[in-house]
Amino acid sequence: MATTFPVPPLPARSPLRRVGWPVQRVLAWAAVLTQAGIAVTGSVVRVTSSGLGCPTWPQCFPGSLVPVASATVTGLRSWIEFSNRLVIVLVGGVAVLCVAAALLAPQVRRGHLLLALVMPLGVLAQAVMGGVTVLVHLAWPAVAAHFLVSPLLVWVAVLLVAATREGDQPPTAVVAGPVRALAGVLGGALVVLLAAGTLVTAAGPHAGDAATPRLDTGVEPVLTAHTDIVALFAGVLVAVGFALRATRAPAALWRAYLLVVAAFAVQAVIGIVQTLLGVPEVLVSLHVAGAVVLTAAVAHLWTTTRSRGPLPGPAGSVGPSGARGGGGRRGERLHRSSARELATQSGGRGLVGPGELVLEAGHQPGDLAAPRGDDGQPPRGVGGLGVSGGLAGAGGFGGPARGRDRQLGGHGVPPCRHPPQPR
């Protein structure tokens, strides 16, 4: 008959840190969506010629933050531009929540916090650049720079999502170095592709206002250059696919790659169709949406080429494999299930659940406090019972022992073994 006695439970989280990783992840995805959304709403402003619907900044009209009746600007265009300015308030709010959540995480992590801080700073920069764009009457260099901030922040937001799923260990490549280098080249090709797209816009018919000067090279030369860069991007993408196949890349990396392929294919079709149809307004906005989706997909592919270890748990908890990870209720469930597996493997003796040890009948908890061998010394690999939430911790159970030290103190309790890692 077995008796149980309690051991210290999993460390409790501080009451000031209650934003778990699932909530962190939701906020990070919200940042991705809002950063992509502001790029699309900006394109709506441009294709409806509403760029100067609010002719000044930060006010909409001199002396008014909201649209007013004007003889020079139609009311609809003023409200389109004003609505776009309101969207950035939403984007900024999500960015601030990301920072607050990072500060209230189960563990405040430097890398995660820095990525979160980039979001509100980027939104502030985006707002200022939008104001400058209005003040310079939609000069195409300002419009191009204003747009390019959005894909950059989408990329950072995807990195923020990845940070809510991984640890803080130095990045370790999960594929061969040349494959990861090709993924980096793909990211560089994307930057050139996006920049070329802004030049096509600068020379095209949708300037944001009918009186705005256009890029004087004409559409054909920049469109040809843009097409050549699309072909370059496609070539690098195909090369990445062959490299993944040659190195037998893991399934997660293949899924990320196929996501990029799908996003690129849709974006290419939209680009071809809008050119054939004379650049209709709806397809322009869809093309901008495709650009930020492609950016997010390439960023996700990049994060999948390396690993930073498991997600840390609360207050330094130890996961079932001995690594830090799986904090919160999920981590406790892992502790419990792994401990039960261990008890089953040892015939009902050993760890059975969070905070419990099982002893054979006739023995007391003190018998395991400091087990001794024939020589009066603790057996190697035991060194005391360090238990956290039902799992062996300090001392490393299962190490080599001598003679009857293989059974703790000769009591017939086998040394604990590490349970298999949960799938």
SEPA-215831 format. One record per residue (C-alpha): y, x, z; residue in one letter. Coordinates in pm, whole numbers, plus 50000, padded with zeros to 5 digits. Example, Ala and Ser with C-alpha at 12.3 -4.5 7.8 and 13.67 -1.06 7.14 Angstrom:
% SEPA-215831
495505123050780A;498945136750714S;
***
This chain:
% SEPA-215831
500005000050000M;503375013849907A;506675012050088T;510145016349943T;513345030650077F;516805031049924P;518495061349770V;522185063849663P;522955039049380P;524815046649061L;528395057649126P;530765028149130A;533665028148891R;537145030649025S;538894996649039P;541715012048837L;539415019648544R;537924987248423R;538204989548045V;534674997247927G;533715013247601W;532894980247423P;536474968447482V;537785002747377Q;535824998947055R;537214964246984V;540764977047028L;540075006746801A;538784983446530W;541864961646582A;543954992646515A;542054998746190V;542614962946075L;546284960946170T;547114994446013Q;545394983445694A;547064949445714G;550604963245732I;549964982145407A;548914949745236V;551874929645367T;554154957745252G;552724954144901S;553494916844913V;557114925544991V;557184948844693R;555584926044431V;557804896644531T;560944918044495S;561724911744862S;562294947944963G;565984941445021L;565504906145155G;566934920645475C;569604943745334P;570144963745651T;568144978745937W;567284974846224P;569084941546186Q;568144918445903C;571744910145816F;574874925345967P;575244909146307G;571884890946292S;568304901346363L;566964871646168V;567634859545813P;570804839645757V;572214821245456A;573444845745196S;574924843044852A;573204875044735T;569674871344878V;567444840844848T;566094826545170G;562414830645069L;562774867845003R;564614872845330S;561824856045524W;559114875945342I;560774908745439E;561504896345791F;557854885545834S;556744920145735N;558974934446006R;557364911046257L;553894923146155V;554764958346265I;555444944146612V;551814932446619L;550624966146491V;552644983746759G;551294960947030G;547704969146936V;548565006146931A;550045004447282V;546934986047405L;544785014147267C;546705039247478V;546555017447789A;542815012547745A;542275049947698A;544055056048029L;541885029648197L;538605040648042A;535455047748249P;536445084148196Q;539845095748072V;538945118847786R;541465142147631R;540355138147267G;540125100547292H;543525097947461L;545205120047200L;543855098546915L;545085067447094A;548545082947142L;548825089646769V;548705052246702M;551995040946866P;553735072946758L;552625066346402G;553805030346419V;557195042246543L;557405067146256A;556365039746015Q;559115016646140A;561765043646110V;560635052845759M;560745016145665G;564335014445788G;565265045445591V;563635030245282T;565904999845313V;569005020745377L;568385041845063V;567875009844861H;564155014644796L;564365048944636A;560845055944510W;560265088144712P;561015068945031A;558735040244926V;555905064444847A;556205082545180A;556425049245363H;553135037845209F;551235070445263L;551715068145639V;549445037445644S;546275054145503P;546875083145740L;546975059846040L;543915041145912V;542065074445906W;543125082146263V;542115047146373A;538615052746231V;538425085246428L;539425064946733L;536545041046669V;534175070746648A;535555084346977A;534465052147151T;530885058847043R;530495096047104E;531005122447370G;533295152447402D;530935180647315Q;531965205047042P;531175189446704P;527755198546568T;527045193046200A;524135169646130V;523925182145772V;524115216245611A;527505233145605G;527985229845226P;527335192345247V;529965187945515R;532335209345310A;531785185845014L;532665156445238A;535895174845325G;536605180044955V;536085142844904L;538725135945170G;541115160044998G;540515143144663A;541315109944826L;544705123144943V;545575134244589V;544355101044451L;546535080844688L;549575102444613A;549035097944239A;548805060544292G;552265060044450T;553655076844139L;552135049843919V;553805024344143T;557115043244121A;557005041343743A;555615005943725G;557284972043723P;557004963844093H;559824982744262A;560554958944546G;563904949144393D;565004943644036A;567954967644065A;565934996944205T;565775027643976P;562265036843860R;560545070143802L;561885080343462D;558655096043332T;557325062243225G;554015046643324V;551685062643066E;551835099343180P;551365091743549V;548685065843475L;546765091543272T;547035116743555A;545915090243801H;542865082443584T;541935119243569D;542095121743948I;539895090643976V;537325108543760A;537595139243984L;537015118044293F;534015101444129A;532545135544041G;532865148044398V;531355115444526L;528325119844300V;527975156044415A;527965144644777V;525165120344696G;523005147444535F;523685170244830A;522615143545077L;519405137844883R;518635175044857A;519095180145231T;517305147945335R;520305134845522A;519735109945805P;519845072645736A;523185067745913A;524835092545680L;523345075445377W;524695041945493R;528165056845532A;527905072445186Y;526845039945021L;529785022645189L;532125047545019V;530385041844685V;530785004144718A;534445006344819A;535195030244532F;533405008444277A;535344977344380V;538614996544381Q;537945010644034A;537204976043893V;540404961944042I;542414990843899G;540984986543550I;541444948943549V;545044950243674Q;545934975343403T;544364953743131L;546154922643260L;549584938543286G;549634945443660V;549744909943804P;551124907144156E;547924894844323V;545854923544188L;548464948744302V;548074937244661S;544274937044625L;544454972644491H;546454983444796V;543854966645020A;541134985244832G;542955018044888A;543005014545266V;539395002145273V;538345032645072L;540265054645314T;538465039245610A;535085043745438A;535695080645362V;536895086345718A;533715069945849H;531625092145623L;533405122545763W;532745112746123T;529065107146041T;528595143045921T;528875156346277R;527805147346628S;529725151546953R;526925141747187G;526335109347379P;529065087847520L;529875097947880P;529135073248156G;531185064648463P;531865091548721A;529505116348565G;526385094648561S;523305109848404V;521455092248128G;517675089248101P;517305121147900S;519335141148145G;522435139447929A;525635122348029R;525865088647871G;525465051447874G;528025042048137G;528515007948291G;525954980048300R;524184992847991R;523715026748153G;522335010348467E;519844990848258R;518735023148095L;518285038848436H;516205009248552R;513965006848246S;513345044348232S;512485045348600A;509975017448555R;508375035748264E;508085066148487L;506445045948765A;503925031748519T;503065066448387Q;502455079448740S;500105051148834G;502605032149043G;503875062249233R;507285078449186G;510475061849072L;510245024549011V;513805012248979G;517415020249048P;517725032549403G;513995031849496E;511245057149555L;507675047249622V;505485065349878L;501825061249938E;500865042950257A;500865064550566G;503795086550463H;507455084650561Q;510635091750369P;511085123650567G;507905137450412D;509815141250083L;513055154050233A;512025190450207A;508445194450077P;506795227750159R;503905246350010G;501255268250173D;503785296450197D;506315274150376G;508715274450077Q;509735245149861P;507765243849537P;509615255749231R;511115228049017G;511685204849315V;514355220049542G;515105187049714G;515345151949583L;518475146649373G;518355110849256V;521045091149072S;520395054649007G;516635058649011G;516455090048798L;515695125348904A;518845146248901G;519545179549075A;516545201149126G;514815191948802G;511525174048876F;508445184248690G;508995222048707G;506145246548759P;504515246349104A;501695265249275R;498455252649429G;498815219949605R;502555222549547D;501785204549224R;501475174149450Q;504645170949657L;503755185249999G;500075178049929G;500625140749965H;499185130749631G;502535122249475V;502695138949133P;505885156049021P;508195133148827C;508265137148455R;511225130848228H;510755096648064P;510945093847688P;514425089047551Q;515245052347481P;515365043547117R;
***
